[in-house]
Amino acid sequence: MRTTTVLISGASVAGPALAYWLHRYGFQVTVVEKAPALRAGGQAIDFTGETHMTVLERMGVLDDIERRQTGKTDWVLVDESGVEQAVMAGEFLGGDIEILRGDLARILYSRTAGECEYLFGDTVTALRETGDGVYVEFENAPARVFDLVFGCDGIHSRVRKLAFGPEADFVTHDGYYYAIAGASVWEDMPEGNRPRARSLGCNTPGRLAMTGGNKAAQMYLFASPEIDYSRDDFDQQRRIVAERFAGMGWEVPRMLAELPRLDGFYLDAIAKVSMKHFTSGRVALVGDSAHGHTLNGFGTGSAIVGAYVLAGELATADGDHTAAFARYEEIMKRLLRKTDDANPGRFLAPRTARGLRLRNWFVRSRGFKMMAKYAENAKNDIDLKNYPDMVGAA
């Protein structure tokens, strides 16, 4: 197989994972990332089930992830007077293994930085498919032609917009927004045997404010129709959070007073990506850009698996992207059909006082424990080919 040049947009999780496998199979890889450098910190993400663990082990990163994993975090939910209402155990919230997104990104980047080209502080601005490649224009770098292009750039994917169509055609707003700010409790703790933690959260109808948790120093979740705001204006986004949580009791006034001073702020909608096809011509989408569902709990694991499958199928097909893309879609849709379609916002921040009482009663009940056990037994596991054996990779 001749050397195939590929462009990957996005250097968070799916992008470096795909870069790892493609380079392993002999592809020439370039990764472009809008951020000026690798993003540190970030919320905790998790992996669950045999399929996720198999891919991490085959990548050789499972031991590193286990050393950097967070401890379990129990969510203690209180009312505005600070009286405990319910507790969600860390075993239910954190999957089989949990790690900060920034820690995972560093692990994956370290496996690829020496062999793959990374273009930080840049983004794709135009794609045009030609007879034998894809002509790509960048915001800063000179235009280039690649054999294949991959969008690993999240729910608001630029590659998806350019190759498939407007975001509104594929992304559905779930009626909630969430925001995180500041460092997680684990960010400054040494690796290994990190202790169990407690995250305190206060609910009022349609709102949840949490502090001291595994996601970040502060986390907010609130019900809202779609909001028109600039994704690059973080001061405006902080004002949105402050306005939505104004007048709330408990520790929220203190949290809002601290919010302007906290780094790592991020606001986004809870939304779901729905696509009939993840590929078009010489372009393919991986991870959240293809099938993301915010706060659903399966996104990172599905991205890792998707990168493994896509690269493996391309190697097996000797670079025939048409055949490889068809197999990639078939395998991933088999995995994703088991994904939970529940709206996490409605569970975490019910819109009515009655809904809050029912949610708290349910979390305290035996039914919640049974649901957690069912989730344990219904992990998204499928049999995976061992592509390195099939293509004779080292």
C-alpha positions in Angstrom: 0.0 0.0 0.0 1.4 3.4 -0.9 1.8 5.9 1.8 -1.6 7.6 2.3 -1.7 11.2 3.6 -4.4 12.0 6.1 -5.6 15.1 8.0 -7.3 14.8 11.4 -9.1 17.8 12.7 -9.1 17.8 16.6 -6.5 16.9 19.2 -8.5 16.1 22.2 -9.2 12.3 22.4 -10.5 10.9 19.2 -7.9 12.7 17.1 -4.8 11.5 18.8 -6.2 8.0 19.2 -6.9 7.8 15.4 -3.5 9.3 14.7 -1.9 6.6 16.8 -3.5 3.7 14.9 -3.1 5.3 11.4 0.6 5.9 12.0 1.0 2.4 13.2 -0.4 1.1 10.0 1.9 3.3 7.8 -0.3 6.4 7.1 1.3 9.9 7.0 -0.7 11.8 9.6 -1.3 15.5 10.2 -3.4 16.7 13.1 -4.8 20.3 13.2 -6.1 21.7 16.5 -7.8 25.1 17.0 -6.4 25.6 20.5 -2.9 27.0 20.7 -1.7 24.1 22.7 -2.8 20.8 24.2 -5.7 21.5 26.6 -4.9 20.7 30.2 -7.3 19.8 33.0 -10.9 19.4 31.9 -13.7 17.3 33.3 -13.5 13.7 34.3 -14.4 11.1 31.6 -14.8 7.4 31.9 -14.6 4.1 30.2 -16.8 1.1 30.9 -17.1 -2.5 29.6 -14.8 -5.0 28.0 -14.8 -3.3 24.6 -13.4 -0.1 25.9 -10.8 -1.9 28.0 -9.7 -4.1 25.1 -9.0 -1.1 22.9 -7.1 0.7 25.6 -5.0 -2.4 26.3 -4.2 -2.9 22.6 -3.1 0.7 22.4 -0.8 0.1 25.4 -2.2 3.0 27.4 -4.4 1.1 29.9 -1.6 1.1 32.6 -1.0 4.8 32.2 -4.7 5.5 32.5 -5.0 3.4 35.6 -2.1 5.3 37.2 -3.7 8.6 36.5 -7.3 7.6 37.2 -9.4 9.6 39.6 -10.9 8.2 42.8 -14.6 7.5 43.0 -16.7 10.6 43.6 -20.0 10.5 45.4 -22.5 13.2 44.5 -24.3 14.5 47.6 -27.4 16.4 46.7 -28.8 19.0 49.2 -31.5 21.6 49.3 -31.0 25.4 49.6 -30.6 25.0 53.3 -27.8 22.4 52.9 -30.0 19.5 54.1 -29.0 16.2 52.4 -31.7 14.9 50.0 -30.0 12.1 48.1 -26.6 10.5 47.3 -25.4 9.1 44.0 -22.5 6.7 44.5 -19.3 7.1 42.5 -19.6 3.6 41.2 -22.7 4.6 39.3 -21.3 7.9 38.1 -17.7 7.0 37.1 -17.8 3.9 35.0 -15.1 1.2 35.3 -12.2 3.6 35.1 -12.2 7.4 35.2 -9.6 10.0 34.2 -9.4 13.7 33.7 -9.8 14.6 30.0 -6.5 16.6 30.0 -4.6 13.7 31.5 -5.9 11.3 28.8 -5.1 13.8 26.1 -1.5 14.0 27.3 -1.2 10.3 27.3 -2.5 10.0 23.7 -0.5 12.9 22.5 2.7 11.5 23.9 2.2 8.4 21.8 1.9 10.4 18.6 3.8 13.7 18.9 7.1 12.3 17.7 5.7 10.6 14.6 2.7 12.8 13.6 2.6 16.4 12.5 0.6 18.6 14.8 -0.7 22.1 13.8 -1.8 23.9 16.9 -3.6 27.2 16.8 -5.2 26.5 13.4 -8.4 25.2 11.9 -9.9 24.0 8.6 -11.8 26.6 6.7 -12.6 24.9 3.4 -12.8 21.3 2.0 -13.0 20.5 -1.7 -12.9 16.9 -2.9 -11.0 16.2 -6.1 -10.6 13.1 -8.2 -7.8 11.7 -6.0 -7.8 13.7 -2.8 -9.3 16.5 -0.6 -8.1 20.1 -1.1 -8.0 21.6 2.4 -7.7 25.3 3.2 -6.6 26.4 6.7 -7.0 29.6 8.7 -3.2 30.1 9.0 -1.3 27.3 7.2 -1.0 27.0 3.4 -3.6 24.9 1.6 -2.7 21.3 1.1 -4.1 18.1 -0.5 -4.7 15.0 1.6 -5.9 11.6 0.5 -8.4 11.4 3.4 -9.8 13.8 6.0 -11.2 12.9 9.4 -13.4 15.1 11.7 -12.6 14.4 15.3 -13.6 17.9 16.4 -16.5 17.4 18.7 -20.3 18.1 18.6 -19.7 21.4 16.9 -17.5 19.9 14.3 -16.1 22.2 11.6 -15.4 19.2 9.3 -19.0 18.0 9.6 -20.3 21.4 8.7 -18.0 21.7 5.6 -18.5 18.2 4.3 -22.0 17.2 5.4 -24.0 20.4 6.1 -25.2 22.8 8.8 -25.0 21.9 12.4 -28.8 22.3 12.7 -29.3 19.3 10.4 -27.6 16.9 12.8 -27.5 18.3 16.3 -30.6 18.3 18.6 -30.8 20.5 21.6 -31.9 18.6 24.7 -33.3 21.6 26.6 -30.4 22.1 29.0 -27.0 23.7 29.3 -24.0 22.9 31.5 -20.9 24.8 32.5 -17.7 23.9 34.3 -15.0 26.1 35.8 -11.8 25.6 37.7 -9.7 22.6 38.5 -11.1 19.2 39.5 -10.3 18.0 43.0 -8.0 15.5 41.4 -5.9 17.8 39.2 -3.2 18.6 41.8 -3.2 15.2 43.5 -0.3 12.7 42.9 -0.9 9.7 40.7 -2.0 6.4 42.1 -4.5 5.5 44.9 -6.4 8.8 44.7 -8.9 8.8 47.6 -12.7 8.8 47.4 -14.2 12.3 47.2 -17.5 14.0 47.7 -19.1 16.5 45.4 -21.8 18.7 46.9 -24.7 19.8 44.7 -27.8 21.9 45.3 -31.0 21.5 43.2 -33.9 23.9 42.6 -36.3 23.2 39.8 -34.4 23.2 36.5 -31.1 24.1 38.2 -28.1 22.2 39.7 -25.0 23.8 41.1 -22.1 21.6 42.3 -18.8 22.3 43.9 -15.7 20.4 44.8 -16.2 17.5 42.4 -14.5 15.3 39.8 -15.8 17.3 36.9 -14.3 20.7 38.0 -14.2 23.1 41.0 -17.7 24.2 39.9 -20.3 22.7 37.7 -23.7 24.2 36.7 -26.6 22.7 34.9 -29.8 24.5 33.9 -32.9 24.1 31.8 -33.2 26.5 28.9 -34.3 26.8 25.3 -31.5 27.4 22.9 -29.4 30.5 23.8 -27.8 32.8 21.2 -24.3 33.5 22.4 -20.7 33.6 21.2 -18.7 30.4 21.8 -15.6 32.5 22.0 -16.9 35.1 24.5 -16.3 33.6 27.9 -17.2 36.7 29.8 -20.6 36.7 28.1 -20.9 33.0 29.0 -20.1 33.6 32.6 -22.7 36.3 32.7 -25.3 33.8 31.4 -24.5 31.4 34.2 -24.6 34.2 36.8 -28.0 35.4 35.5 -29.5 31.9 35.5 -28.4 31.1 39.1 -29.1 34.5 40.6 -31.1 34.3 43.8 -30.3 30.7 44.5 -29.4 29.8 48.1 -26.9 27.4 49.7 -23.3 28.1 48.5 -24.3 29.5 45.1 -23.7 33.2 45.9 -20.1 32.3 47.0 -19.6 30.2 43.9 -20.8 32.9 41.5 -18.5 35.5 43.3 -15.6 33.1 42.6 -16.6 32.3 39.0 -14.9 35.2 37.2 -11.5 34.2 38.7 -11.7 30.5 37.8 -9.8 29.2 34.7 -10.9 26.4 32.4 -14.4 27.8 32.0 -16.7 26.0 29.5 -20.4 26.4 28.6 -22.3 24.3 26.2 -25.7 22.8 25.5 -26.6 19.2 26.4 -27.2 18.0 22.8 -27.2 14.9 20.7 -25.7 14.3 17.2 -27.8 12.1 15.0 -26.5 11.0 11.5 -27.5 8.3 9.1 -23.9 8.2 7.7 -20.6 9.1 9.3 -18.7 9.2 6.0 -19.0 11.1 2.8 -16.6 10.5 -0.1 -13.1 10.8 1.3 -14.2 12.4 4.6 -15.2 10.5 7.8 -16.3 11.6 11.3 -15.1 10.0 14.5 -16.4 10.4 18.1 -18.7 13.2 19.1 -18.7 14.8 15.7 -20.5 11.7 14.4 -22.5 10.5 17.4 -22.0 12.7 20.4 -24.5 13.0 23.3 -23.4 15.4 26.0 -23.0 14.0 29.5 -24.4 10.6 28.3 -21.4 8.7 29.6 -20.4 6.7 26.5 -18.9 9.4 24.3 -15.2 9.0 25.1 -15.2 5.3 25.0 -17.1 5.2 21.7 -14.6 7.7 20.3 -11.6 5.5 21.2 -13.4 2.4 19.8 -14.3 4.3 16.6 -10.7 5.4 16.0 -9.5 1.8 16.5 -12.1 0.4 14.1 -11.7 3.1 11.4 -7.9 2.8 11.3 -8.1 -1.0 11.4 -10.6 -1.3 8.6 -8.5 1.1 6.4 -5.4 -1.0 7.0 -7.3 -4.2 6.3 -8.7 -2.8 3.1 -5.2 -1.8 1.9 -6.3 1.9 1.9 -9.5 1.3 0.0 -11.5 4.0 1.8 -14.8 3.1 0.2 -14.8 -0.4 1.6 -13.2 0.6 4.9 -15.7 3.4 5.5 -18.7 1.0 4.9 -17.3 -1.5 7.4 -16.6 1.2 9.9 -20.2 2.5 9.8 -21.6 -1.0 10.1 -19.5 -1.9 13.2 -20.0 1.4 15.0 -23.8 1.4 14.4 -23.9 -2.0 16.0 -22.0 -0.6 19.0 -24.1 2.6 19.3 -27.5 1.1 19.0 -27.1 0.0 22.6 -26.3 3.5 23.8 -28.7 5.0 26.4 -30.9 7.7 24.9 -31.9 9.2 28.2 -31.7 13.0 28.7 -29.2 13.5 31.6 -30.4 17.0 32.2 -33.9 15.9 33.1 -32.5 13.5 35.6 -29.9 15.8 37.2 -32.1 19.0 37.2 -35.8 18.2 37.0 -37.8 21.2 36.0 -40.5 21.0 38.8 -40.4 20.7 42.6 -42.4 17.5 42.3 -39.9 16.2 39.8 -37.1 16.9 42.2 -38.9 15.1 45.0 -39.5 12.1 42.8 -35.9 12.0 41.6 -34.6 12.2 45.2 -36.9 9.5 46.3 -35.9 7.3 43.4 -32.1 7.8 44.1 -32.7 6.6 47.7 -34.8 3.6 46.6 -33.9 0.1 45.8 -35.0 0.8 42.2 -32.1 3.1 41.7 -29.7 0.4 42.8 -31.3 -2.1 40.5 -31.0 0.5 37.6 -27.3 0.9 38.3 -26.9 -2.9 38.3 -28.8 -3.1 35.0 -26.5 -0.5 33.5 -23.5 -2.6 34.7 -24.9 -5.6 32.8 -25.9 -3.7 29.7 -22.5 -2.2 28.7 -21.9 -1.5 25.1 -19.7 -4.5 24.4 -19.2 -6.0 21.0 -16.6 -8.4 19.6 -13.7 -6.6 18.0 -11.2 -7.7 15.4 -7.6 -7.8 16.4 -6.5 -5.6 13.6 -2.8 -5.6 14.4 -2.7 -9.4 14.0 -4.7 -9.1 10.8 -2.4 -6.6 9.1 0.9 -7.8 10.6 1.6 -4.6 12.5 4.5 -4.5 15.0 
